[in-house]
Amino acid sequence: MRECVVVDTNVLVVVSPSPANRPVHVGPDCRQACVEFVKDLARDGILVLDQQMLIWEEYSGNISDYGLAHRTMMRLWQEGRVEYVPVEYVSDGGELIAELPPSLALDDFDRLDRKFVTVALGYEPRPPIVNAADSDWREHATAFVNAGIVIQELCPQEITGSDSAA
């Protein structure tokens, strides 16, 4: 059976950074882990996104139009291997921020990454959120465990954080 996943943009940026953005500085083992993940996703994975396509827009604005990550995203979309979840967004300071249940206690979690959490919560069976090297996911590991969200860290050696529940 194909696995459904929510993918943090940082995974795709490690694989195919946009020339307009600074590349994510990770070691060769991390880069290889991200490339292998993206290849596996292209082969038989299913990507879960928000119905409003803000995650897709974030991907598009941060990855190369000609790299492996872009080709994989297009392949998934063309082959109908993208699932969509409705997300409630609120405008805050000109940014659209996904609303999270207050019970998650994630008030200090990265506002722009909240959409990934909301998508994972809105899909059944609950997909993992795949992360490359963003420490925010580990720093809030206890809240994610309590919510039944698995954070799949592709590069644990690259992450430092204070919460050891991950």
N, C-alpha and C positions, 0 to 999 in steps of 0.2 A: 504494500500500500504506500502511496506517496505521502510524504510528510509535509504538513503545512507549517510555515514559519513566518514570523515577523522579523524583518531584518533592519537593524539600525543602519543608518546611512554610513556610519564610519566603516563598516565592513566593505561596502562598495567603493568608498574613497580609497581605502588601502589598496584595492585591486586596480582601480582605474581613476586616479584623481583627475579632476578637470584642470586644464592648463591655467585657468583663471584663479584657482585656489592653491593654497599651500598644501603640499602632500602631507599625509600623516606619517610622522617619523616613527617607524616600528622596525624591529629586526627582521632578518630574512626568514626566520621560522614563522613569525606572525604573518608576514606577507604570503608565504607558501600556504599556511593554514587557511587564510582568507580566499586565496585562489582556488584551492581544492574545494572549499565550501561552495563557492560560486559555481564551479564546474558541476558539482553534485546537484545543486539546485537546478541548473540548466538541464541536467539529464532527466531528473524525475521529481523535482520538488514543486510545491505549490506555495505561492507568495500570498500573504494576507495583508491587505491595504485598507485604508479608510475609504469609504464611499465617495467622499469629497475630493479624493486624489491629492491631498496636500502632501502625503508621504511621497507619492510619485513625483510631484513637483520638486520636493526637496532632493530626491535622487537625481532628477534631471539637472538641477542647478549645481550639483556638486561632483558629478562624474564626467569623464571624457565621453564625447559622442561617438568615439571610435574604439573604445576599449571593451574588454571582456565583460565588465559589469553592465554596460549599456546593451551589448548584444544579448546578454542573458535576460535582462529585464524585457527587452522587446520580444524575445523568443517566448517567454512565459506569457506575455500579453497576447501574442499572436496565436499561441496554442491553447488559449483559454485556461491557463493554469494560474489565474489570479482570482482570489476570492475577496469580497468587499464587505466591510462592516460599517454601519452608520456610526458616526462619531459626533457628539455635541461639542461644538467649538464656541468659545466666547472671545470677543475682541478685547484685548488688553494692551494698551499702549501701541496700537497699530498692528499688533500680532494676533493671529488666531491661535488660541491655546485650547487644547483638549481638556474637557472637564473630567476629573477623576472623582470616584467616590470618596467622600471625606474619611471613611473608615480606613483607607489605605495609609493615612498619615504620611503623605508624600509632599507636603507643602513646600519643602526646600529642594525637591527634585527638579532637575532641568526642565524648564517650562516647555521647551520645544521638543523634548523627548517624550512628553506625556502622551502624545498621540500613539506612540508604539504600545504603551501600556494599555490605553483604552481599546485599541484594536485587539490586543491579546485577550483582554477581559470579555470582549464582545463576540468572540468566536468559540465555537465548540466543535470538536474537543479543543481545549485551550492550547494554542501553539506556543512553542518557546520563542523568546526574543533572542535573536542572535546578535552578539556584540563582539567587536574586535578589541578595542583598546580604550574604551571610555570608562573611567573609574566610577562614574555616577551609579552605574548598575550595581557594582559591588558594594558601594557605600550604603545602598538602600536594600541590600539583599534580604534582610529580615522581613521587610514589608512585602517584598515579592513572594517570598516563601509562604508567608501568611495568606497571601491572596491566591496561592496556587499557580503562580507564574514561574516558569523555569527560565533562567537566564543562561543561555548557552554561550560561554566565553571561549572564543576561538584562540585568544592570546592571553591566557591567564598570567604568563610571565611578564607581560607588558603593563599589567594593571596593579596599581596600589590603591588601597582603600581601607577604611576602618572597620567595616562590618564583615565578620568572618562567616556568616551563615551561607554564603554562596558556595 
